[in-house]
Amino acid sequence: MRKSDCLFCGPSDNSVVLANEHGYLCDDSYPVNKGHMLIVPHRHFDNYFDCTPAERESLWLLVEEGKRLLDSKYQPDGYNVGINVGPAAGQSIMHLHIHLIPRYLGDMENPKGGVRGVIPEKQKYQSRTIPLK
């Protein structure tokens, strides 16, 4: 994808909730839950593993700021935080972005397994007890 075609390069000012030197926080246009937000670097690149240390630190600071905003506005019961890296992992916009998804008790029947649900048949698993010595 060319930078000129990227949805996340040059967002409209009214869509940015917070920003810092390396990235910005915005509402997801197709939220999976009330309050779903995205953390997006200013620099155009697709792979989380290509972040500079400074970018990584700044993006995670925005995740924390977003959580504080969502805690204040919606009081969610939990969160999923996720990054899709590559088409095989479901990445559809080839500009790195971190999903910050508030979770609410009852928003799905059985959330056990959380992010393991990216492969639905692997989400449900048997917990095993590990004996203490």
N, CA, C and O atoms as CSV, one atom per row, in Angstrom:
chain,resi,resn,atom,element,x,y,z
A,1,MET,N,N,0.838,-1.177,0.000
A,1,MET,CA,C,0.000,0.000,0.000
A,1,MET,C,C,0.884,1.241,0.000
A,1,MET,O,O,1.841,1.337,0.768
A,2,ARG,N,N,0.555,2.171,-0.856
A,2,ARG,CA,C,1.264,3.442,-0.884
A,2,ARG,C,C,0.766,4.329,0.247
A,2,ARG,O,O,-0.405,4.271,0.622
A,3,LYS,N,N,1.653,5.143,0.785
A,3,LYS,CA,C,1.298,6.052,1.868
A,3,LYS,C,C,0.134,6.956,1.463
A,3,LYS,O,O,-0.720,7.265,2.293
A,4,SER,N,N,0.089,7.375,0.222
A,4,SER,CA,C,-0.976,8.260,-0.243
A,4,SER,C,C,-2.349,7.589,-0.220
A,4,SER,O,O,-3.371,8.275,-0.206
A,5,ASP,N,N,-2.383,6.264,-0.215
A,5,ASP,CA,C,-3.640,5.521,-0.178
A,5,ASP,C,C,-4.029,5.071,1.232
A,5,ASP,O,O,-5.064,4.430,1.413
A,6,CYS,N,N,-3.218,5.398,2.217
A,6,CYS,CA,C,-3.399,4.870,3.564
A,6,CYS,C,C,-4.470,5.635,4.338
A,6,CYS,O,O,-4.452,6.865,4.398
A,7,LEU,N,N,-5.398,4.891,4.924
A,7,LEU,CA,C,-6.459,5.490,5.734
A,7,LEU,C,C,-5.937,6.166,6.992
A,7,LEU,O,O,-6.567,7.091,7.503
A,8,PHE,N,N,-4.790,5.714,7.499
A,8,PHE,CA,C,-4.283,6.233,8.762
A,8,PHE,C,C,-3.251,7.340,8.613
A,8,PHE,O,O,-2.844,7.944,9.605
A,9,CYS,N,N,-2.829,7.611,7.397
A,9,CYS,CA,C,-1.883,8.707,7.185
A,9,CYS,C,C,-2.680,9.993,7.001
A,9,CYS,O,O,-3.518,10.099,6.106
A,10,GLY,N,N,-2.409,10.951,7.850
A,10,GLY,CA,C,-3.106,12.229,7.762
A,10,GLY,C,C,-4.560,12.155,8.155
A,10,GLY,O,O,-5.417,12.555,7.368
A,11,PRO,N,N,-4.889,11.648,9.371
A,11,PRO,CA,C,-6.297,11.592,9.784
A,11,PRO,C,C,-6.848,13.009,9.936
A,11,PRO,O,O,-6.095,13.956,10.160
A,12,SER,N,N,-8.164,13.142,9.812
A,12,SER,CA,C,-8.754,14.467,10.027
A,12,SER,C,C,-8.572,14.844,11.490
A,12,SER,O,O,-8.655,13.997,12.379
A,13,ASP,N,N,-8.325,16.113,11.723
A,13,ASP,CA,C,-8.066,16.587,13.081
A,13,ASP,C,C,-9.199,16.258,14.046
A,13,ASP,O,O,-8.953,16.039,15.232
A,14,ASN,N,N,-10.450,16.221,13.551
A,14,ASN,CA,C,-11.560,15.947,14.460
A,14,ASN,C,C,-11.673,14.471,14.839
A,14,ASN,O,O,-12.446,14.124,15.732
A,15,SER,N,N,-10.907,13.591,14.168
A,15,SER,CA,C,-10.961,12.179,14.548
A,15,SER,C,C,-9.908,11.822,15.597
A,15,SER,O,O,-9.985,10.755,16.206
A,16,VAL,N,N,-8.933,12.693,15.813
A,16,VAL,CA,C,-7.861,12.428,16.768
A,16,VAL,C,C,-8.324,12.817,18.166
A,16,VAL,O,O,-8.719,13.959,18.405
A,17,VAL,N,N,-8.270,11.858,19.085
A,17,VAL,CA,C,-8.657,12.094,20.473
A,17,VAL,C,C,-7.463,12.626,21.266
A,17,VAL,O,O,-7.588,13.598,22.010
A,18,LEU,N,N,-6.320,11.989,21.102
A,18,LEU,CA,C,-5.062,12.382,21.747
A,18,LEU,C,C,-3.926,12.110,20.772
A,18,LEU,O,O,-4.046,11.272,19.878
A,19,ALA,N,N,-2.833,12.821,20.954
A,19,ALA,CA,C,-1.664,12.570,20.116
A,19,ALA,C,C,-0.409,12.882,20.914
A,19,ALA,O,O,-0.432,13.654,21.873
A,20,ASN,N,N,0.686,12.262,20.493
A,20,ASN,CA,C,1.997,12.603,21.037
A,20,ASN,C,C,2.983,12.645,19.878
A,20,ASN,O,O,2.577,12.630,18.716
A,21,GLU,N,N,4.244,12.697,20.179
A,21,GLU,CA,C,5.267,12.861,19.151
A,21,GLU,C,C,5.241,11.764,18.085
A,21,GLU,O,O,5.533,12.022,16.917
A,22,HIS,N,N,4.892,10.542,18.490
A,22,HIS,CA,C,5.017,9.406,17.574
A,22,HIS,C,C,3.707,8.801,17.103
A,22,HIS,O,O,3.717,7.940,16.224
A,23,GLY,N,N,2.582,9.225,17.659
A,23,GLY,CA,C,1.342,8.591,17.248
A,23,GLY,C,C,0.117,9.330,17.731
A,23,GLY,O,O,0.202,10.394,18.343
A,24,TYR,N,N,-1.035,8.730,17.437
A,24,TYR,CA,C,-2.300,9.320,17.864
A,24,TYR,C,C,-3.294,8.231,18.252
A,24,TYR,O,O,-3.139,7.059,17.910
A,25,LEU,N,N,-4.310,8.659,18.973
A,25,LEU,CA,C,-5.385,7.803,19.472
A,25,LEU,C,C,-6.667,8.286,18.828
A,25,LEU,O,O,-6.950,9.484,18.841
A,26,CYS,N,N,-7.458,7.368,18.259
A,26,CYS,CA,C,-8.732,7.746,17.645
A,26,CYS,C,C,-9.765,6.654,17.889
A,26,CYS,O,O,-9.426,5.533,18.267
A,27,ASP,N,N,-11.030,6.997,17.666
A,27,ASP,CA,C,-12.091,6.000,17.740
A,27,ASP,C,C,-11.997,5.084,16.527
A,27,ASP,O,O,-11.648,5.533,15.435
A,28,ASP,N,N,-12.308,3.800,16.713
A,28,ASP,CA,C,-12.342,2.865,15.599
A,28,ASP,C,C,-13.610,3.142,14.785
A,28,ASP,O,O,-14.688,3.302,15.357
A,29,SER,N,N,-13.489,3.199,13.471
A,29,SER,CA,C,-14.644,3.464,12.600
A,29,SER,C,C,-15.625,2.299,12.564
A,29,SER,O,O,-16.796,2.486,12.233
A,30,TYR,N,N,-15.159,1.100,12.901
A,30,TYR,CA,C,-16.009,-0.093,12.912
A,30,TYR,C,C,-15.836,-0.795,14.259
A,30,TYR,O,O,-15.292,-1.898,14.317
A,31,PRO,N,N,-16.296,-0.162,15.339
A,31,PRO,CA,C,-16.016,-0.697,16.682
A,31,PRO,C,C,-16.670,-2.055,16.927
A,31,PRO,O,O,-17.798,-2.305,16.502
A,32,VAL,N,N,-15.941,-2.918,17.618
A,32,VAL,CA,C,-16.511,-4.202,18.023
A,32,VAL,C,C,-17.200,-4.086,19.381
A,32,VAL,O,O,-17.921,-4.995,19.793
A,33,ASN,N,N,-16.982,-2.978,20.072
A,33,ASN,CA,C,-17.615,-2.719,21.366
A,33,ASN,C,C,-17.621,-1.212,21.599
A,33,ASN,O,O,-16.835,-0.479,21.000
A,34,LYS,N,N,-18.496,-0.769,22.457
A,34,LYS,CA,C,-18.589,0.647,22.797
A,34,LYS,C,C,-17.247,1.141,23.335
A,34,LYS,O,O,-16.738,0.609,24.322
A,35,GLY,N,N,-16.667,2.172,22.679
A,35,GLY,CA,C,-15.404,2.733,23.125
A,35,GLY,C,C,-14.167,2.195,22.433
A,35,GLY,O,O,-13.060,2.627,22.754
A,36,HIS,N,N,-14.310,1.268,21.496
A,36,HIS,CA,C,-13.165,0.670,20.785
A,36,HIS,C,C,-12.322,1.786,20.169
A,36,HIS,O,O,-12.834,2.611,19.413
A,37,MET,N,N,-11.043,1.806,20.493
A,37,MET,CA,C,-10.133,2.838,20.013
A,37,MET,C,C,-8.930,2.217,19.308
A,37,MET,O,O,-8.633,1.034,19.476
A,38,LEU,N,N,-8.244,3.045,18.514
A,38,LEU,CA,C,-7.034,2.635,17.825
A,38,LEU,C,C,-5.898,3.569,18.202
A,38,LEU,O,O,-6.095,4.773,18.370
A,39,ILE,N,N,-4.718,3.004,18.332
A,39,ILE,CA,C,-3.497,3.766,18.556
A,39,ILE,C,C,-2.662,3.567,17.293
A,39,ILE,O,O,-2.363,2.436,16.909
A,40,VAL,N,N,-2.288,4.678,16.650
A,40,VAL,CA,C,-1.686,4.630,15.320
A,40,VAL,C,C,-0.415,5.474,15.298
A,40,VAL,O,O,-0.439,6.621,15.744
A,41,PRO,N,N,0.698,4.934,14.788
A,41,PRO,CA,C,1.903,5.757,14.667
A,41,PRO,C,C,1.752,6.768,13.529
A,41,PRO,O,O,1.054,6.512,12.548
A,42,HIS,N,N,2.411,7.913,13.670
A,42,HIS,CA,C,2.425,8.900,12.593
A,42,HIS,C,C,3.199,8.363,11.390
A,42,HIS,O,O,2.796,8.565,10.245
A,43,ARG,N,N,4.303,7.683,11.655
A,43,ARG,CA,C,5.134,7.152,10.570
A,43,ARG,C,C,4.400,5.992,9.910
A,43,ARG,O,O,3.800,5.156,10.587
A,44,HIS,N,N,4.453,5.952,8.603
A,44,HIS,CA,C,3.781,4.894,7.850
A,44,HIS,C,C,4.665,3.646,7.774
A,44,HIS,O,O,5.698,3.646,7.104
A,45,PHE,N,N,4.250,2.594,8.462
A,45,PHE,CA,C,4.869,1.268,8.365
A,45,PHE,C,C,3.832,0.272,8.844
A,45,PHE,O,O,2.899,0.647,9.554
A,46,ASP,N,N,3.976,-0.981,8.472
A,46,ASP,CA,C,2.898,-1.934,8.742
A,46,ASP,C,C,3.156,-2.897,9.894
A,46,ASP,O,O,2.207,-3.466,10.433
A,47,ASN,N,N,4.381,-3.092,10.278
A,47,ASN,CA,C,4.716,-4.202,11.158
A,47,ASN,C,C,5.151,-3.696,12.537
A,47,ASN,O,O,6.089,-2.906,12.646
A,48,TYR,N,N,4.468,-4.153,13.580
A,48,TYR,CA,C,4.809,-3.744,14.943
A,48,TYR,C,C,6.291,-3.956,15.243
A,48,TYR,O,O,6.903,-3.164,15.960
A,49,PHE,N,N,6.852,-4.999,14.706
A,49,PHE,CA,C,8.240,-5.350,15.008
A,49,PHE,C,C,9.236,-4.404,14.327
A,49,PHE,O,O,10.444,-4.524,14.530
A,50,ASP,N,N,8.732,-3.469,13.524
A,50,ASP,CA,C,9.573,-2.446,12.912
A,50,ASP,C,C,9.520,-1.118,13.674
A,50,ASP,O,O,10.092,-0.128,13.218
A,51,CYS,N,N,8.849,-1.083,14.816
A,51,CYS,CA,C,8.818,0.131,15.650
A,51,CYS,C,C,10.218,0.454,16.153
A,51,CYS,O,O,11.014,-0.440,16.442
A,52,THR,N,N,10.497,1.725,16.251
A,52,THR,CA,C,11.703,2.131,16.965
A,52,THR,C,C,11.381,2.051,18.458
A,52,THR,O,O,10.208,2.064,18.828
A,53,PRO,N,N,12.376,1.969,19.306
A,53,PRO,CA,C,12.094,1.972,20.749
A,53,PRO,C,C,11.287,3.203,21.180
A,53,PRO,O,O,10.390,3.086,22.015
A,54,ALA,N,N,11.591,4.365,20.628
A,54,ALA,CA,C,10.856,5.581,20.997
A,54,ALA,C,C,9.397,5.497,20.547
A,54,ALA,O,O,8.499,5.907,21.282
A,55,GLU,N,N,9.158,4.972,19.351
A,55,GLU,CA,C,7.773,4.807,18.879
A,55,GLU,C,C,7.016,3.835,19.769
A,55,GLU,O,O,5.876,4.089,20.157
A,56,ARG,N,N,7.660,2.721,20.087
A,56,ARG,CA,C,7.010,1.712,20.921
A,56,ARG,C,C,6.593,2.326,22.261
A,56,ARG,O,O,5.460,2.138,22.704
A,57,GLU,N,N,7.491,3.045,22.892
A,57,GLU,CA,C,7.179,3.658,24.182
A,57,GLU,C,C,6.035,4.658,24.050
A,57,GLU,O,O,5.123,4.665,24.877
A,58,SER,N,N,6.071,5.493,23.029
A,58,SER,CA,C,5.024,6.496,22.838
A,58,SER,C,C,3.666,5.869,22.556
A,58,SER,O,O,2.646,6.334,23.066
A,59,LEU,N,N,3.649,4.812,21.741
A,59,LEU,CA,C,2.381,4.156,21.430
A,59,LEU,C,C,1.772,3.522,22.667
A,59,LEU,O,O,0.562,3.611,22.875
A,60,TRP,N,N,2.600,2.879,23.497
A,60,TRP,CA,C,2.060,2.256,24.707
A,60,TRP,C,C,1.619,3.303,25.728
A,60,TRP,O,O,0.724,3.039,26.530
A,61,LEU,N,N,2.231,4.484,25.709
A,61,LEU,CA,C,1.734,5.577,26.557
A,61,LEU,C,C,0.336,6.000,26.100
A,61,LEU,O,O,-0.517,6.322,26.927
A,62,LEU,N,N,0.103,6.000,24.784
A,62,LEU,CA,C,-1.230,6.314,24.274
A,62,LEU,C,C,-2.243,5.234,24.639
A,62,LEU,O,O,-3.407,5.543,24.894
A,63,VAL,N,N,-1.820,3.976,24.666
A,63,VAL,CA,C,-2.717,2.905,25.122
A,63,VAL,C,C,-3.161,3.195,26.557
A,63,VAL,O,O,-4.347,3.096,26.873
A,64,GLU,N,N,-2.223,3.546,27.412
A,64,GLU,CA,C,-2.541,3.842,28.812
A,64,GLU,C,C,-3.458,5.056,28.935
A,64,GLU,O,O,-4.395,5.043,29.734
A,65,GLU,N,N,-3.202,6.096,28.159
A,65,GLU,CA,C,-4.061,7.285,28.174
A,65,GLU,C,C,-5.472,6.932,27.700
A,65,GLU,O,O,-6.465,7.377,28.275
A,66,GLY,N,N,-5.538,6.124,26.642
A,66,GLY,CA,C,-6.841,5.683,26.140
A,66,GLY,C,C,-7.609,4.898,27.182
A,66,GLY,O,O,-8.817,5.081,27.335
A,67,LYS,N,N,-6.922,4.027,27.896
A,67,LYS,CA,C,-7.576,3.256,28.958
A,67,LYS,C,C,-8.144,4.191,30.022
A,67,LYS,O,O,-9.270,3.997,30.480
A,68,ARG,N,N,-7.376,5.200,30.416
A,68,ARG,CA,C,-7.877,6.148,31.424
A,68,ARG,C,C,-9.137,6.866,30.926
A,68,ARG,O,O,-10.095,7.049,31.677
A,69,LEU,N,N,-9.121,7.266,29.656
A,69,LEU,CA,C,-10.308,7.918,29.084
A,69,LEU,C,C,-11.514,6.985,29.088
A,69,LEU,O,O,-12.617,7.380,29.465
A,70,LEU,N,N,-11.292,5.744,28.664
A,70,LEU,CA,C,-12.389,4.782,28.593
A,70,LEU,C,C,-12.889,4.405,29.983
A,70,LEU,O,O,-14.092,4.241,30.187
A,71,ASP,N,N,-11.970,4.266,30.938
A,71,ASP,CA,C,-12.391,3.988,32.318
A,71,ASP,C,C,-13.314,5.087,32.815
A,71,ASP,O,O,-14.332,4.808,33.449
A,72,SER,N,N,-12.967,6.325,32.531
A,72,SER,CA,C,-13.745,7.470,32.983
A,72,SER,C,C,-15.101,7.558,32.280
A,72,SER,O,O,-16.121,7.834,32.910
A,73,LYS,N,N,-15.096,7.320,30.974
A,73,LYS,CA,C,-16.318,7.509,30.178
A,73,LYS,C,C,-17.277,6.328,30.238
A,73,LYS,O,O,-18.489,6.530,30.305
A,74,TYR,N,N,-16.756,5.082,30.214
A,74,TYR,CA,C,-17.606,3.904,30.081
A,74,TYR,C,C,-17.522,2.903,31.231
A,74,TYR,O,O,-18.397,2.046,31.354
A,75,GLN,N,N,-16.509,2.985,32.064
A,75,GLN,CA,C,-16.288,2.039,33.161
A,75,GLN,C,C,-16.391,0.576,32.696
A,75,GLN,O,O,-17.202,-0.183,33.228
A,76,PRO,N,N,-15.571,0.176,31.704
A,76,PRO,CA,C,-15.624,-1.218,31.258
A,76,PRO,C,C,-15.137,-2.170,32.347
A,76,PRO,O,O,-14.480,-1.767,33.307
A,77,ASP,N,N,-15.477,-3.430,32.171
A,77,ASP,CA,C,-15.096,-4.466,33.136
A,77,ASP,C,C,-13.757,-5.109,32.794
A,77,ASP,O,O,-13.193,-5.823,33.623
A,78,GLY,N,N,-13.241,-4.874,31.600
A,78,GLY,CA,C,-11.971,-5.450,31.170
A,78,GLY,C,C,-11.577,-4.872,29.837
A,78,GLY,O,O,-12.255,-3.994,29.304
A,79,TYR,N,N,-10.479,-5.363,29.295
A,79,TYR,CA,C,-9.964,-4.888,28.009
A,79,TYR,C,C,-9.330,-6.026,27.234
A,79,TYR,O,O,-8.793,-6.969,27.815
A,80,ASN,N,N,-9.400,-5.924,25.910
A,80,ASN,CA,C,-8.528,-6.669,25.015
A,80,ASN,C,C,-7.664,-5.636,24.313
A,80,ASN,O,O,-8.152,-4.595,23.874
A,81,VAL,N,N,-6.375,-5.935,24.212
A,81,VAL,CA,C,-5.433,-5.076,23.504
A,81,VAL,C,C,-4.773,-5.964,22.460
A,81,VAL,O,O,-4.218,-7.012,22.790
A,82,GLY,N,N,-4.834,-5.543,21.196
A,82,GLY,CA,C,-4.307,-6.438,20.180
A,82,GLY,C,C,-3.725,-5.738,18.978
A,82,GLY,O,O,-4.067,-4.599,18.659
A,83,ILE,N,N,-2.827,-6.462,18.315
A,83,ILE,CA,C,-2.163,-5.980,17.111
A,83,ILE,C,C,-2.178,-7.129,16.104
A,83,ILE,O,O,-1.762,-8.245,16.416
A,84,ASN,N,N,-2.656,-6.848,14.906
A,84,ASN,CA,C,-2.597,-7.817,13.826
A,84,ASN,C,C,-1.359,-7.503,12.989
A,84,ASN,O,O,-1.201,-6.379,12.512
A,85,VAL,N,N,-0.490,-8.483,12.811
A,85,VAL,CA,C,0.736,-8.283,12.032
A,85,VAL,C,C,0.685,-9.218,10.825
A,85,VAL,O,O,0.886,-10.425,10.954
A,86,GLY,N,N,0.414,-8.649,9.661
A,86,GLY,CA,C,0.377,-9.413,8.420
A,86,GLY,C,C,-1.004,-9.939,8.093
A,86,GLY,O,O,-1.826,-10.148,8.985
A,87,PRO,N,N,-1.258,-10.151,6.814
A,87,PRO,CA,C,-2.554,-10.661,6.368
A,87,PRO,C,C,-2.947,-11.989,7.008
A,87,PRO,O,O,-4.129,-12.212,7.269
A,88,ALA,N,N,-1.986,-12.877,7.267
A,88,ALA,CA,C,-2.307,-14.167,7.885
A,88,ALA,C,C,-2.867,-13.995,9.289
A,88,ALA,O,O,-3.586,-14.863,9.783
A,89,ALA,N,N,-2.539,-12.876,9.936
A,89,ALA,CA,C,-3.043,-12.587,11.278
A,89,ALA,C,C,-4.273,-11.686,11.232
A,89,ALA,O,O,-4.764,-11.257,12.277
A,90,GLY,N,N,-4.774,-11.397,10.039
A,90,GLY,CA,C,-5.976,-10.598,9.903
A,90,GLY,C,C,-5.758,-9.121,9.655
A,90,GLY,O,O,-6.723,-8.357,9.629
A,91,GLN,N,N,-4.513,-8.693,9.472
A,91,GLN,CA,C,-4.271,-7.273,9.232
A,91,GLN,C,C,-4.828,-6.891,7.861
A,91,GLN,O,O,-4.461,-7.480,6.844
A,92,SER,N,N,-5.721,-5.898,7.849
A,92,SER,CA,C,-6.332,-5.478,6.589
A,92,SER,C,C,-5.904,-4.083,6.169
A,92,SER,O,O,-6.023,-3.736,4.994
A,93,ILE,N,N,-5.411,-3.279,7.093
A,93,ILE,CA,C,-4.861,-1.962,6.770
A,93,ILE,C,C,-3.370,-2.044,7.060
A,93,ILE,O,O,-2.960,-2.274,8.198
A,94,MET,N,N,-2.577,-1.856,6.038
A,94,MET,CA,C,-1.141,-2.065,6.178
A,94,MET,C,C,-0.430,-0.819,6.724
A,94,MET,O,O,0.518,-0.302,6.131
A,95,HIS,N,N,-0.917,-0.370,7.854
A,95,HIS,CA,C,-0.304,0.687,8.664
A,95,HIS,C,C,-0.512,0.213,10.090
A,95,HIS,O,O,-1.644,-0.014,10.515
A,96,LEU,N,N,0.559,0.065,10.814
A,96,LEU,CA,C,0.459,-0.441,12.183
A,96,LEU,C,C,-0.636,0.286,12.954
A,96,LEU,O,O,-0.766,1.506,12.856
A,97,HIS,N,N,-1.415,-0.458,13.712
A,97,HIS,CA,C,-2.375,0.115,14.647
A,97,HIS,C,C,-2.632,-0.891,15.758
A,97,HIS,O,O,-2.636,-2.102,15.537
A,98,ILE,N,N,-2.845,-0.362,16.950
A,98,ILE,CA,C,-3.110,-1.179,18.138
A,98,ILE,C,C,-4.578,-1.001,18.495
A,98,ILE,O,O,-5.059,0.126,18.610
A,99,HIS,N,N,-5.283,-2.099,18.668
A,99,HIS,CA,C,-6.687,-2.046,19.079
A,99,HIS,C,C,-6.764,-2.015,20.605
A,99,HIS,O,O,-6.125,-2.819,21.284
A,100,LEU,N,N,-7.545,-1.088,21.130
A,100,LEU,CA,C,-7.857,-1.009,22.555
A,100,LEU,C,C,-9.363,-1.199,22.647
A,100,LEU,O,O,-10.136,-0.295,22.331
A,101,ILE,N,N,-9.772,-2.391,23.087
A,101,ILE,CA,C,-11.181,-2.770,23.050
A,101,ILE,C,C,-11.701,-2.962,24.474
A,101,ILE,O,O,-11.303,-3.901,25.163
A,102,PRO,N,N,-12.590,-2.070,24.911
A,102,PRO,CA,C,-13.200,-2.257,26.230
A,102,PRO,C,C,-14.116,-3.482,26.207
A,102,PRO,O,O,-14.770,-3.761,25.202
A,103,ARG,N,N,-14.154,-4.193,27.308
A,103,ARG,CA,C,-15.013,-5.372,27.427
A,103,ARG,C,C,-15.955,-5.176,28.603
A,103,ARG,O,O,-15.607,-4.566,29.614
A,104,TYR,N,N,-17.157,-5.709,28.439
A,104,TYR,CA,C,-18.209,-5.542,29.425
A,104,TYR,C,C,-18.785,-6.904,29.792
A,104,TYR,O,O,-19.009,-7.751,28.928
A,105,LEU,N,N,-19.018,-7.098,31.077
A,105,LEU,CA,C,-19.639,-8.353,31.505
A,105,LEU,C,C,-20.909,-8.574,30.700
A,105,LEU,O,O,-21.764,-7.692,30.616
A,106,GLY,N,N,-21.027,-9.760,30.108
A,106,GLY,CA,C,-22.201,-10.100,29.322
A,106,GLY,C,C,-22.127,-9.693,27.864
A,106,GLY,O,O,-23.090,-9.922,27.132
A,107,ASP,N,N,-21.013,-9.091,27.398
A,107,ASP,CA,C,-20.949,-8.690,25.985
A,107,ASP,C,C,-20.794,-9.899,25.056
A,107,ASP,O,O,-21.005,-9.798,23.847
A,108,MET,N,N,-20.427,-11.026,25.631
A,108,MET,CA,C,-20.482,-12.307,24.919
A,108,MET,C,C,-20.720,-13.399,25.953
A,108,MET,O,O,-20.395,-13.227,27.128
A,109,GLU,N,N,-21.275,-14.501,25.525
A,109,GLU,CA,C,-21.688,-15.550,26.462
A,109,GLU,C,C,-20.554,-16.051,27.336
A,109,GLU,O,O,-20.701,-16.125,28.556
A,110,ASN,N,N,-19.420,-16.397,26.729
A,110,ASN,CA,C,-18.306,-16.927,27.504
A,110,ASN,C,C,-17.000,-16.382,26.945
A,110,ASN,O,O,-16.481,-16.906,25.959
A,111,PRO,N,N,-16.464,-15.332,27.565
A,111,PRO,CA,C,-15.254,-14.722,27.029
A,111,PRO,C,C,-13.961,-15.464,27.359
A,111,PRO,O,O,-12.883,-15.033,26.949
A,112,LYS,N,N,-14.053,-16.572,28.097
A,112,LYS,CA,C,-12.844,-17.293,28.486
A,112,LYS,C,C,-11.978,-17.588,27.268
A,112,LYS,O,O,-12.470,-18.056,26.241
A,113,GLY,N,N,-10.720,-17.317,27.390
A,113,GLY,CA,C,-9.785,-17.537,26.295
A,113,GLY,C,C,-9.437,-16.247,25.579
A,113,GLY,O,O,-8.440,-16.193,24.858
A,114,GLY,N,N,-10.244,-15.200,25.763
A,114,GLY,CA,C,-9.949,-13.871,25.227
A,114,GLY,C,C,-9.405,-13.859,23.818
A,114,GLY,O,O,-10.086,-14.282,22.883
A,115,VAL,N,N,-8.185,-13.381,23.654
A,115,VAL,CA,C,-7.607,-13.228,22.319
A,115,VAL,C,C,-7.371,-14.566,21.620
A,115,VAL,O,O,-7.121,-14.594,20.415
A,116,ARG,N,N,-7.447,-15.661,22.351
A,116,ARG,CA,C,-7.356,-16.967,21.706
A,116,ARG,C,C,-8.506,-17.161,20.722
A,116,ARG,O,O,-8.451,-18.044,19.865
A,117,GLY,N,N,-9.554,-16.332,20.845
A,117,GLY,CA,C,-10.718,-16.417,19.967
A,117,GLY,C,C,-10.428,-16.054,18.519
A,117,GLY,O,O,-11.308,-16.203,17.671
A,118,VAL,N,N,-9.220,-15.580,18.204
A,118,VAL,CA,C,-8.904,-15.307,16.809
A,118,VAL,C,C,-8.947,-16.604,15.995
A,118,VAL,O,O,-9.138,-16.573,14.780
A,119,ILE,N,N,-8.771,-17.725,16.664
A,119,ILE,CA,C,-9.018,-19.038,16.051
A,119,ILE,C,C,-10.109,-19.672,16.919
A,119,ILE,O,O,-9.812,-20.305,17.933
A,120,PRO,N,N,-11.379,-19.498,16.514
A,120,PRO,CA,C,-12.511,-19.828,17.389
A,120,PRO,C,C,-12.446,-21.197,18.058
A,120,PRO,O,O,-12.783,-21.321,19.236
A,121,GLU,N,N,-12.022,-22.218,17.333
A,121,GLU,CA,C,-11.988,-23.554,17.944
A,121,GLU,C,C,-10.893,-23.688,19.000
A,121,GLU,O,O,-10.874,-24.670,19.743
A,122,LYS,N,N,-9.986,-22.720,19.077
A,122,LYS,CA,C,-8.929,-22.752,20.091
A,122,LYS,C,C,-9.256,-21.891,21.313
A,122,LYS,O,O,-8.538,-21.926,22.312
A,123,GLN,N,N,-10.347,-21.117,21.226
A,123,GLN,CA,C,-10.663,-20.211,22.337
A,123,GLN,C,C,-11.037,-20.973,23.601
A,123,GLN,O,O,-10.600,-20.614,24.694
A,124,LYS,N,N,-11.814,-21.984,23.464
A,124,LYS,CA,C,-12.250,-22.750,24.631
A,124,LYS,C,C,-11.229,-23.839,24.913
A,124,LYS,O,O,-10.892,-24.633,24.035
A,125,TYR,N,N,-10.753,-23.868,26.110
A,125,TYR,CA,C,-9.754,-24.866,26.477
A,125,TYR,C,C,-9.973,-25.270,27.922
A,125,TYR,O,O,-10.623,-24.561,28.690
A,126,GLN,N,N,-9.436,-26.388,28.270
A,126,GLN,CA,C,-9.545,-26.894,29.626
A,126,GLN,C,C,-8.397,-26.341,30.447
A,126,GLN,O,O,-7.230,-26.489,30.083
A,127,SER,N,N,-8.731,-25.713,31.543
A,127,SER,CA,C,-7.668,-25.277,32.465
A,127,SER,C,C,-7.147,-26.522,33.155
A,127,SER,O,O,-7.899,-27.456,33.433
A,128,ARG,N,N,-5.880,-26.524,33.421
A,128,ARG,CA,C,-5.338,-27.646,34.166
A,128,ARG,C,C,-4.705,-27.095,35.436
A,128,ARG,O,O,-4.133,-26.005,35.455
A,129,THR,N,N,-4.822,-27.854,36.449
A,129,THR,CA,C,-4.246,-27.449,37.722
A,129,THR,C,C,-2.812,-27.919,37.779
A,129,THR,O,O,-2.520,-29.086,37.516
A,130,ILE,N,N,-1.924,-27.019,38.119
A,130,ILE,CA,C,-0.522,-27.378,38.253
A,130,ILE,C,C,-0.251,-27.515,39.747
A,130,ILE,O,O,-0.411,-26.553,40.498
A,131,PRO,N,N,0.152,-28.691,40.177
A,131,PRO,CA,C,0.376,-28.884,41.604
A,131,PRO,C,C,1.500,-28.012,42.126
A,131,PRO,O,O,2.538,-27.854,41.484
A,132,LEU,N,N,1.274,-27.454,43.289
A,132,LEU,CA,C,2.308,-26.681,43.954
A,132,LEU,C,C,3.234,-27.623,44.700
A,132,LEU,O,O,2.780,-28.627,45.248
A,133,LYS,N,N,4.501,-27.322,44.731
A,133,LYS,CA,C,5.461,-28.197,45.416
A,133,LYS,C,C,5.502,-27.876,46.874
A,133,LYS,O,O,6.251,-28.504,47.624
